[in-house]
Amino acid sequence: PAPSPRSYTTLRDEAVKLFNSLQQLESERDPVPLMQGVLQTCLDLPPLVDEIYCQLVKQTTEPPAPGGQGDLHYWQLLTCMSCTFLPSPPVLRFLHFHLDRRSWFPSSEMAKYACFIREALGKTKGRECVPSLEEILVLMQRQEMICTVHCPGAPTCSVAISSHTTAEESPLVAFVSPQVAQELVSRLGLSQSPNLFALYEQSRRREQPVGSATLLADVLTRFE
């Protein structure tokens, strides 16, 4: 990934700054840029990942206004963290204990976030980029992103992806297989070619195939 343009001080000072950002998050009308800033700091300074997880667990434990705006913002940031970073094993065990608390009412928003986060942690393997602003918005609603793919000889199509979807797992693979794939192969004169399908990312400067293990969410973030 491209180096971050940010400059940092000591880990202790940055941890204090992140704590202040979390305090600000409670009353922030538009929390998305602030959340992305916290995520970027954690990506640039990995030792702070555990720190933020612990702070978020603390903030979502017996909050003064359960389900209020500040409480939901903390759960939403915790959701974004779970789709971006894995904490160390001890913190992960602590986090799972927090998510499995019996005090969450099954129909509450907190319980829904806890369930989403628990599932995300089982899929997260690490990101090259922090979630885009669009991805953060959909994660806040526990939804999938809709991305547009341009197909040769066919109109564009929209596919739903999660923060964990790789190029190999893309719903587009199912979209073009097998009947549509055969038609495209025939139109492109690739009947004798072993190459049947690939995703490409194209920008003003370059065009390159997307590796099968590449997270599509990272590709979208690079365009942002």
PyMOL commands that set and color helices and strands:
alter all, ss='L'
color gray80, all
select helices_A, chain A and resi 11-25+32-44+48-59+69-82+89-99+109-121+133-140+171-175+179-187+216-223
alter helices_A, ss='H'
color red, helices_A
select strands_A, chain A and resi 145-149+157-161+200-202+207-209
alter strands_A, ss='S'
color yellow, strands_A
deselect
rebuild
show_as cartoon
